[in-house]
């Protein structure tokens, strides 16, 4: 079993509970860790024998375009979409960060970490 990490994905999106968040938007950073068997790809050097991380990124990007009130909801949608789109993934973990949340003070980010297992 191997871990494929797609780290530091950055999106500008409109997730949030407060009205201004759905109008102004903010930055979000994501790290996604995928557990899958890469033994065949290690020998074949063929992209079709592993999880194509460009295709994974496209799934994440599509989910980021759909606004939600809660980062927990977005993170779960991303995990569910990734798991259903790539059947060779055994498990996945996401760390989803909202950068500079409007909480009345200087805060770098708030985050949620979720996982999914097949």
OpenMM code with the backbone's topology and positions (N, CA, C; nanometers):
from openmm import Vec3, app, unit

residues = "UNK UNK UNK UNK UNK UNK UNK UNK UNK UNK UNK UNK UNK UNK UNK UNK UNK UNK UNK UNK UNK UNK UNK UNK UNK UNK UNK UNK UNK UNK UNK UNK UNK UNK UNK UNK UNK UNK UNK UNK UNK UNK UNK UNK UNK UNK UNK UNK UNK UNK UNK UNK UNK UNK UNK UNK UNK UNK UNK UNK UNK UNK UNK UNK UNK UNK UNK UNK UNK UNK UNK UNK UNK UNK UNK UNK UNK UNK UNK UNK UNK UNK UNK UNK UNK UNK UNK UNK UNK UNK UNK UNK UNK UNK UNK UNK UNK UNK UNK UNK UNK UNK UNK UNK UNK UNK UNK UNK UNK UNK UNK UNK UNK UNK UNK UNK UNK UNK".split()
positions = [
    Vec3(0.0847, -0.1176, 0.0000),
    Vec3(0.0000, 0.0000, 0.0000),
    Vec3(0.0891, 0.1238, 0.0000),
    Vec3(0.0456, 0.2237, -0.0717),
    Vec3(0.1225, 0.3484, -0.0830),
    Vec3(0.0328, 0.4675, -0.0524),
    Vec3(0.0968, 0.5779, -0.0213),
    Vec3(0.0243, 0.7029, -0.0008),
    Vec3(0.0609, 0.7989, -0.1116),
    Vec3(-0.0392, 0.8466, -0.1819),
    Vec3(-0.0220, 0.9542, -0.2794),
    Vec3(-0.0700, 1.0810, -0.2102),
    Vec3(0.0162, 1.1800, -0.1997),
    Vec3(-0.0172, 1.3057, -0.1329),
    Vec3(-0.0290, 1.4169, -0.2359),
    Vec3(-0.1390, 1.4883, -0.2302),
    Vec3(-0.1577, 1.6088, -0.3117),
    Vec3(-0.1715, 1.7217, -0.2100),
    Vec3(-0.0646, 1.7969, -0.1931),
    Vec3(-0.0574, 1.8941, -0.0837),
    Vec3(-0.0565, 2.0372, -0.1374),
    Vec3(-0.1138, 2.1243, -0.0575),
    Vec3(-0.1088, 2.2665, -0.0888),
    Vec3(-0.2000, 2.3108, -0.2013),
    Vec3(-0.3079, 2.2358, -0.2269),
    Vec3(-0.4043, 2.2822, -0.3264),
    Vec3(-0.4664, 2.4109, -0.2744),
    Vec3(-0.4741, 2.5103, -0.3578),
    Vec3(-0.5276, 2.6392, -0.3160),
    Vec3(-0.6429, 2.6788, -0.4072),
    Vec3(-0.7505, 2.7215, -0.3453),
    Vec3(-0.8693, 2.7643, -0.4183),
    Vec3(-0.9222, 2.8932, -0.3588),
    Vec3(-0.9828, 2.9740, -0.4419),
    Vec3(-1.0592, 3.0890, -0.3945),
    Vec3(-1.2044, 3.0510, -0.4138),
    Vec3(-1.2807, 3.0502, -0.3045),
    Vec3(-1.4173, 3.0009, -0.3131),
    Vec3(-1.5074, 3.0764, -0.2166),
    Vec3(-1.6334, 3.0353, -0.2130),
    Vec3(-1.7366, 3.1117, -0.1420),
    Vec3(-1.8089, 3.0275, -0.0369),
    Vec3(-1.7335, 2.9522, 0.0410),
    Vec3(-1.7905, 2.8716, 0.1483),
    Vec3(-1.7918, 2.9536, 0.2766),
    Vec3(-1.8996, 2.9429, 0.3526),
    Vec3(-1.9034, 3.0085, 0.4824),
    Vec3(-2.0446, 3.0350, 0.5290),
    Vec3(-2.0579, 3.0450, 0.6582),
    Vec3(-2.1872, 3.0677, 0.7212),
    Vec3(-2.2330, 3.2131, 0.7084),
    Vec3(-2.1379, 3.3055, 0.7139),
    Vec3(-2.1731, 3.4470, 0.7127),
    Vec3(-2.1972, 3.4964, 0.5710),
    Vec3(-2.2930, 3.5878, 0.5566),
    Vec3(-2.3332, 3.6378, 0.4246),
    Vec3(-2.2155, 3.6947, 0.3461),
    Vec3(-2.1271, 3.7690, 0.4132),
    Vec3(-2.0139, 3.8291, 0.3422),
    Vec3(-1.9200, 3.7236, 0.2826),
    Vec3(-1.9143, 3.6062, 0.3451),
    Vec3(-1.8296, 3.4997, 0.2919),
    Vec3(-1.8821, 3.4482, 0.1581),
    Vec3(-2.0148, 3.4472, 0.1423),
    Vec3(-2.0723, 3.4010, 0.0158),
    Vec3(-2.0634, 3.5081, -0.0922),
    Vec3(-2.0374, 3.6324, -0.0529),
    Vec3(-2.0256, 3.7424, -0.1497),
    Vec3(-1.8785, 3.7698, -0.1821),
    Vec3(-1.7965, 3.7840, -0.0788),
    Vec3(-1.6556, 3.8209, -0.0962),
    Vec3(-1.5693, 3.6986, -0.1259),
    Vec3(-1.5977, 3.5875, -0.0594),
    Vec3(-1.5166, 3.4672, -0.0749),
    Vec3(-1.3861, 3.4768, 0.0022),
    Vec3(-1.3103, 3.3693, 0.0001),
    Vec3(-1.1808, 3.3650, 0.0667),
    Vec3(-1.0985, 3.2498, 0.0105),
    Vec3(-0.9739, 3.2418, 0.0559),
    Vec3(-0.8841, 3.1342, 0.0133),
    Vec3(-0.9030, 3.0116, 0.1001),
    Vec3(-0.8883, 2.8964, 0.0363),
    Vec3(-0.8911, 2.7681, 0.1042),
    Vec3(-0.7695, 2.6884, 0.0600),
    Vec3(-0.7084, 2.6174, 0.1523),
    Vec3(-0.5954, 2.5282, 0.1223),
    Vec3(-0.6344, 2.3868, 0.1618),
    Vec3(-0.5948, 2.2902, 0.0786),
    Vec3(-0.6291, 2.1511, 0.1028),
    Vec3(-0.5078, 2.0632, 0.0865),
    Vec3(-0.4985, 1.9630, 0.1719),
    Vec3(-0.4035, 1.8531, 0.1562),
    Vec3(-0.4873, 1.7264, 0.1502),
    Vec3(-0.4565, 1.6412, 0.0535),
    Vec3(-0.5304, 1.5171, 0.0364),
    Vec3(-0.4311, 1.4020, 0.0316),
    Vec3(-0.4554, 1.3001, 0.1145),
    Vec3(-0.3698, 1.1825, 0.1225),
    Vec3(-0.4523, 1.0607, 0.0838),
    Vec3(-0.4049, 0.9886, -0.0179),
    Vec3(-0.4772, 0.8758, -0.0745),
    Vec3(-0.3958, 0.7482, -0.0527),
    Vec3(-0.4592, 0.6469, 0.0045),
    Vec3(-0.3966, 0.5154, 0.0219),
    Vec3(-0.4450, 0.4253, -0.0911),
    Vec3(-0.3503, 0.3724, -0.1671),
    Vec3(-0.3828, 0.2846, -0.2786),
    Vec3(-0.2658, 0.1910, -0.3059),
    Vec3(-0.2931, 0.0857, -0.3783),
    Vec3(-0.1886, -0.0093, -0.4152),
    Vec3(-0.1207, 0.0408, -0.5427),
    Vec3(0.0070, 0.0720, -0.5353),
    Vec3(0.0804, 0.1221, -0.6528),
    Vec3(0.1820, 0.0202, -0.7051),
    Vec3(0.1736, -0.1032, -0.6584),
    Vec3(0.2740, -0.2035, -0.6953),
    Vec3(0.2846, -0.2228, -0.8470),
    Vec3(0.1737, -0.2312, -0.9161),
    Vec3(0.1782, -0.2494, -1.0621),
    Vec3(0.2402, -0.1278, -1.1290),
    Vec3(0.2001, -0.0088, -1.0891),
    Vec3(0.2542, 0.1149, -1.1490),
    Vec3(0.4034, 0.1292, -1.1228),
    Vec3(0.4478, 0.0824, -1.0074),
    Vec3(0.5903, 0.0893, -0.9749),
    Vec3(0.6743, 0.0120, -1.0756),
    Vec3(0.6160, -0.0925, -1.1318),
    Vec3(0.6877, -0.1758, -1.2286),
    Vec3(0.6577, -0.1360, -1.3732),
    Vec3(0.5344, -0.0948, -1.3992),
    Vec3(0.4938, -0.0691, -1.5379),
    Vec3(0.5307, 0.0701, -1.5886),
    Vec3(0.5398, 0.1683, -1.4969),
    Vec3(0.5631, 0.3075, -1.5354),
    Vec3(0.4490, 0.3591, -1.6237),
    Vec3(0.3269, 0.3091, -1.5981),
    Vec3(0.2101, 0.3434, -1.6785),
    Vec3(0.1070, 0.4144, -1.5905),
    Vec3(0.0660, 0.5330, -1.6316),
    Vec3(-0.0292, 0.6133, -1.5556),
    Vec3(-0.1615, 0.5401, -1.5340),
    Vec3(-0.2002, 0.4543, -1.6261),
    Vec3(-0.3256, 0.3808, -1.6127),
    Vec3(-0.3229, 0.2782, -1.4997),
    Vec3(-0.2068, 0.2526, -1.4434),
    Vec3(-0.1937, 0.1548, -1.3363),
    Vec3(-0.1913, 0.2172, -1.1966),
    Vec3(-0.2252, 0.3450, -1.1876),
    Vec3(-0.2258, 0.4132, -1.0585),
    Vec3(-0.3401, 0.5139, -1.0559),
    Vec3(-0.3505, 0.5874, -0.9479),
    Vec3(-0.4499, 0.6943, -0.9368),
    Vec3(-0.3899, 0.8195, -1.0001),
    Vec3(-0.4554, 0.8702, -1.1010),
    Vec3(-0.4100, 0.9893, -1.1729),
    Vec3(-0.4415, 1.1127, -1.0885),
    Vec3(-0.3384, 1.1755, -1.0336),
    Vec3(-0.3654, 1.2877, -0.9427),
    Vec3(-0.4171, 1.4111, -1.0139),
    Vec3(-0.3986, 1.4239, -1.1452),
    Vec3(-0.4647, 1.5324, -1.2199),
    Vec3(-0.6159, 1.5108, -1.2181),
    Vec3(-0.6583, 1.3876, -1.2391),
    Vec3(-0.8012, 1.3566, -1.2352),
    Vec3(-0.8578, 1.3789, -1.0948),
    Vec3(-0.7805, 1.3446, -0.9921),
    Vec3(-0.8238, 1.3691, -0.8544),
    Vec3(-0.8400, 1.5194, -0.8318),
    Vec3(-0.7426, 1.5974, -0.8761),
    Vec3(-0.7495, 1.7429, -0.8613),
    Vec3(-0.8757, 1.7983, -0.9279),
    Vec3(-0.9104, 1.7462, -1.0445),
    Vec3(-1.0294, 1.7943, -1.1151),
    Vec3(-1.1570, 1.7662, -1.0345),
    Vec3(-1.1624, 1.6520, -0.9667),
    Vec3(-1.2764, 1.6198, -0.8808),
    Vec3(-1.2836, 1.7185, -0.7642),
    Vec3(-1.1684, 1.7459, -0.7021),
    Vec3(-1.1634, 1.8412, -0.5906),
    Vec3(-1.2075, 1.9796, -0.6386),
    Vec3(-1.1542, 2.0227, -0.7501),
    Vec3(-1.1877, 2.1549, -0.8049),
    Vec3(-1.3379, 2.1686, -0.8298),
    Vec3(-1.3984, 2.0661, -0.8843),
    Vec3(-1.5426, 2.0693, -0.9110),
    Vec3(-1.6219, 2.0856, -0.7820),
    Vec3(-1.5830, 2.0137, -0.6777),
    Vec3(-1.6527, 2.0257, -0.5488),
    Vec3(-1.6319, 2.1633, -0.4865),
    Vec3(-1.5144, 2.2221, -0.5064),
    Vec3(-1.4866, 2.3552, -0.4509),
    Vec3(-1.5713, 2.4633, -0.5162),
    Vec3(-1.6214, 2.4379, -0.6339),
    Vec3(-1.7054, 2.5356, -0.7045),
    Vec3(-1.8487, 2.5380, -0.6537),
    Vec3(-1.8857, 2.4432, -0.5679),
    Vec3(-2.0205, 2.4329, -0.5147),
    Vec3(-2.0217, 2.4859, -0.3706),
    Vec3(-2.0730, 2.6085, -0.3479),
    Vec3(-2.0667, 2.6703, -0.2150),
    Vec3(-2.1411, 2.5903, -0.1074),
    Vec3(-2.0865, 2.5940, 0.0130),
    Vec3(-2.1475, 2.5332, 0.1311),
    Vec3(-2.1302, 2.6275, 0.2484),
    Vec3(-2.2108, 2.6079, 0.3510),
    Vec3(-2.1990, 2.6896, 0.4716),
    Vec3(-2.0815, 2.6459, 0.5591),
    Vec3(-2.0540, 2.5162, 0.5625),
    Vec3(-1.9555, 2.4627, 0.6571),
    Vec3(-1.8388, 2.3954, 0.5854),
    Vec3(-1.7179, 2.4162, 0.6392),
    Vec3(-1.6010, 2.3501, 0.5810),
    Vec3(-1.6097, 2.1988, 0.6008),
    Vec3(-1.6756, 2.1550, 0.7070),
    Vec3(-1.6940, 2.0117, 0.7287),
    Vec3(-1.7717, 1.9489, 0.6130),
    Vec3(-1.8724, 2.0196, 0.5669),
    Vec3(-1.9565, 1.9706, 0.4578),
    Vec3(-1.8778, 1.9622, 0.3272),
    Vec3(-1.8002, 2.0661, 0.2977),
    Vec3(-1.7197, 2.0659, 0.1749),
    Vec3(-1.6174, 1.9523, 0.1802),
    Vec3(-1.5496, 1.9376, 0.2910),
    Vec3(-1.4481, 1.8333, 0.3040),
    Vec3(-1.5092, 1.6945, 0.2862),
    Vec3(-1.6263, 1.6711, 0.3442),
    Vec3(-1.6920, 1.5404, 0.3287),
    Vec3(-1.7343, 1.5178, 0.1840),
    Vec3(-1.7869, 1.6208, 0.1187),
    Vec3(-1.8250, 1.6074, -0.0230),
    Vec3(-1.7046, 1.5712, -0.1090),
    Vec3(-1.5921, 1.6366, -0.0820),
    Vec3(-1.4696, 1.6077, -0.1582),
    Vec3(-1.4280, 1.4624, -0.1375),
    Vec3(-1.4226, 1.4189, -0.0120),
    Vec3(-1.3834, 1.2806, 0.0159),
    Vec3(-1.4779, 1.1814, -0.0508),
    Vec3(-1.6075, 1.2045, -0.0389),
    Vec3(-1.7052, 1.1133, -0.0987),
    Vec3(-1.6898, 1.1078, -0.2502),
    Vec3(-1.6681, 1.2214, -0.3137),
    Vec3(-1.6517, 1.2261, -0.4596),
    Vec3(-1.5242, 1.1559, -0.5038),
    Vec3(-1.4153, 1.1786, -0.4299),
    Vec3(-1.2884, 1.1129, -0.4638),
    Vec3(-1.3011, 0.9621, -0.4477),
    Vec3(-1.3589, 0.9189, -0.3375),
    Vec3(-1.3725, 0.7748, -0.3127),
    Vec3(-1.4620, 0.7088, -0.4171),
    Vec3(-1.5695, 0.7746, -0.4579),
    Vec3(-1.6597, 0.7134, -0.5557),
    Vec3(-1.6036, 0.7208, -0.6976),
    Vec3(-1.5192, 0.8185, -0.7256),
    Vec3(-1.4628, 0.8339, -0.8600),
    Vec3(-1.3456, 0.7412, -0.8869),
    Vec3(-1.2763, 0.6981, -0.7818),
    Vec3(-1.1551, 0.6168, -0.7973),
    Vec3(-1.1667, 0.4933, -0.7073),
    Vec3(-1.2129, 0.3858, -0.7664),
    Vec3(-1.2441, 0.2660, -0.6881),
    Vec3(-1.1210, 0.1947, -0.6336),
    Vec3(-1.0027, 0.2272, -0.6830),
    Vec3(-0.8812, 0.1626, -0.6317),
    Vec3(-0.8284, 0.2294, -0.5053),
    Vec3(-0.8874, 0.3399, -0.4664),
    Vec3(-0.8468, 0.4066, -0.3424),
    Vec3(-0.9048, 0.3300, -0.2243),
    Vec3(-0.8172, 0.2896, -0.1329),
    Vec3(-0.8591, 0.2165, -0.0135),
    Vec3(-0.9067, 0.3102, 0.0976),
    Vec3(-0.8376, 0.4232, 0.1115),
    Vec3(-0.8762, 0.5227, 0.2115),
    Vec3(-0.8194, 0.6571, 0.1694),
    Vec3(-0.8748, 0.7609, 0.2293),
    Vec3(-0.8284, 0.8965, 0.1985),
    Vec3(-0.8480, 0.9844, 0.3210),
    Vec3(-0.7626, 1.0845, 0.3314),
    Vec3(-0.7725, 1.1827, 0.4397),
    Vec3(-0.7546, 1.3204, 0.3790),
    Vec3(-0.8337, 1.4147, 0.4262),
    Vec3(-0.8247, 1.5519, 0.3788),
    Vec3(-0.8062, 1.6452, 0.4975),
    Vec3(-0.7175, 1.7412, 0.4805),
    Vec3(-0.7082, 1.8536, 0.5741),
    Vec3(-0.7521, 1.9752, 0.4947),
    Vec3(-0.8601, 2.0374, 0.5390),
    Vec3(-0.9260, 2.1456, 0.4671),
    Vec3(-0.9170, 2.2722, 0.5518),
    Vec3(-0.8502, 2.3755, 0.5003),
    Vec3(-0.8265, 2.4993, 0.5753),
    Vec3(-0.8948, 2.6189, 0.5106),
    Vec3(-0.9631, 2.6950, 0.5928),
    Vec3(-1.0148, 2.8258, 0.5510),
    Vec3(-0.9140, 2.9283, 0.5991),
    Vec3(-0.8573, 3.0033, 0.5066),
    Vec3(-0.7541, 3.1005, 0.5402),
    Vec3(-0.8183, 3.2331, 0.5825),
    Vec3(-0.7590, 3.2959, 0.6824),
    Vec3(-0.8042, 3.4273, 0.7310),
    Vec3(-0.9549, 3.4336, 0.7544),
    Vec3(-1.0094, 3.3464, 0.8382),
    Vec3(-1.1544, 3.3476, 0.8605),
    Vec3(-1.1974, 3.4761, 0.9311),
    Vec3(-1.3164, 3.5261, 0.8987),
    Vec3(-1.3638, 3.6526, 0.9571),
    Vec3(-1.4176, 3.6322, 1.0985),
    Vec3(-1.3278, 3.6180, 1.1950),
    Vec3(-1.3687, 3.5913, 1.3324),
    Vec3(-1.3393, 3.7077, 1.4273),
    Vec3(-1.3067, 3.8226, 1.3726),
    Vec3(-1.2867, 3.9401, 1.4552),
    Vec3(-1.1461, 3.9572, 1.5090),
    Vec3(-1.0518, 3.8829, 1.4582),
    Vec3(-0.9130, 3.8945, 1.5020),
    Vec3(-0.8213, 3.8334, 1.3983),
    Vec3(-0.6915, 3.8413, 1.4248),
    Vec3(-0.5914, 3.7865, 1.3328),
    Vec3(-0.5824, 3.6355, 1.3528),
    Vec3(-0.6347, 3.5592, 1.2573),
    Vec3(-0.6298, 3.4136, 1.2622),
    Vec3(-0.5847, 3.3657, 1.1252),
    Vec3(-0.4773, 3.2888, 1.1231),
    Vec3(-0.4239, 3.2392, 0.9955),
    Vec3(-0.5232, 3.1471, 0.9264),
    Vec3(-0.5790, 3.0501, 1.0009),
    Vec3(-0.6727, 2.9573, 0.9387),
    Vec3(-0.7510, 2.8816, 1.0444),
    Vec3(-0.8615, 2.8243, 0.9995),
    Vec3(-0.9326, 2.7219, 1.0742),
    Vec3(-0.9347, 2.6000, 0.9835),
    Vec3(-0.9353, 2.4806, 1.0423),
    Vec3(-0.9292, 2.3625, 0.9571),
    Vec3(-1.0111, 2.2488, 1.0148),
    Vec3(-1.0391, 2.1540, 0.9274),
    Vec3(-1.0998, 2.0283, 0.9666),
    Vec3(-1.0236, 1.9173, 0.8935),
    Vec3(-1.0034, 1.8063, 0.9615),
    Vec3(-0.9402, 1.6894, 0.9011),
    Vec3(-1.0394, 1.5744, 0.9077),
    Vec3(-1.0671, 1.5171, 0.7914),
    Vec3(-1.1631, 1.4064, 0.7825),
    Vec3(-1.0980, 1.2906, 0.7075),
    Vec3(-1.1491, 1.1715, 0.7306),
    Vec3(-1.0992, 1.0558, 0.6578),
    Vec3(-1.2144, 0.9686, 0.6116),
    Vec3(-1.1843, 0.8849, 0.5131),
    Vec3(-1.2813, 0.7908, 0.4595),
    Vec3(-1.2105, 0.6590, 0.4330),
    Vec3(-1.2775, 0.5495, 0.4588),
    Vec3(-1.2213, 0.4165, 0.4375),
    Vec3(-1.3226, 0.3347, 0.3582),
    Vec3(-1.2724, 0.2622, 0.2611),
    Vec3(-1.3597, 0.1781, 0.1806),
    Vec3(-1.3926, 0.0511, 0.2548),
] * unit.nanometer
topology = app.Topology()
chain = topology.addChain("A")
for resn in residues:
    res = topology.addResidue(resn, chain)
    for name in ("N", "CA", "C"):
        topology.addAtom(name, app.Element.getBySymbol(name[0]), res)
